[in-house]
């Protein structure tokens, strides 16, 4: 067989002499190694995360890899991204409620995860004795969220791309998230990101319930027993000096039109003092404030609500 001589590293004074068949085998082997390295990088081997770039939805579709959940998070859903007004109506302003993350065990409280969804990082809505990945609540209703975390590190809870809860460090386990309520009519899409790993999307549809929805801001004034207080004056004000007022109806509900912004809600009625609440109103949505509660002033005659 005819041989080809290759002069390798001439500066070192040695040469290599190989047959044609051996050269072809070496070249083919190198090509195979290069292809394998490229394929491994694209599939998440070698310590990188597995991502499904072919079919994620607009919230980012979680994909499983070695019992861990990863996701692609589009830029406009990133809490550090700029977002856009059209896709992110909640980008500005302050949170109208505060959430509390605390370790808890749903099993000891008689709760079960509905369905066969056993994600490593799971986010759920508690309804009755079930933990669901989607559900329906009424406007102004408070509800409980549960998170199952499989990693340790920072924790962020997001509603669309708006960060509504941040915890510096968590360890694997179950957590209860208290303080959430249905603050606007429409759909919430929650998910959390822990140490760079995302949970499933939790979809919560918010219906109107008994609240009036013909104006941008609605709420209810009630007494300590939860009964609605009629004919109570409600004052809505903002930090820019704007002040608006209306009256509650026979069931204690009120509704008023205001521009986008954060508002303080108070109430006035003879013989009562009232709690205050803060609400973020958003143009184009029906926002609900948490209930304002009235307490009788000591010595004032009792009032009975129908």
TAGITA-V417863 format. One line per field, one symbol per residue. ss: DSSP state (~ for helix, > for strand, _ for the rest). burial: I if it has 9 or more other C-alpha atoms within 8 Angstrom, else O. A space follows every 50 residues. Layout:
# TAGITA-V417863
ss = ???
burial = ???
This chain:
# TAGITA-V417863
ss = __>>>>___~~~___>>>>~~~~~~~~~~~~~~~~~~~~~~~~_______ ____________>>>__>>>____~~~______________________> >>>__~~~~__>>________>>>>>>__>>>_>>>>>___>>>>>>>>_ __>>>>>>>__>>>>>>>>>__>>>>>>>>>__>_>>>>>>>>>__>>__ _>>>>>>_________>>>>>>>____>____>>>>>_____>>>>>___ __>>>>____>>>>>>>>___>>>__>>>>>_____>>___>>>>>____ ______
burial = OOOOOOOOOOOOOOIOOIIIOOIOOOOOOOOOOOOOOOOIIOOIIOOOOI IIOOOIOOIIIIIIIOOIIIIIOIOIIIOOOOIOOOOIOOIOOOOOOIIO IOOOOIOOOOIIOOOOOOIIIIIIIIOOOIIIIIIOIIIIOOIIIIIIII IIIIIIIIIIIIIIIIIOOIIIOIIIIIIIIIIIIOOIIIIIIIIOIIII IIIIIIIIOOIIIOIIIIIIIIIOOOIIIIIIIIIIIIOOOOOOIIIIII IIIIIIOOOOIIIIIIIIOOOIIIIIIIIIIIOOIIIIIIIIIIIIOOOO OOOOOO
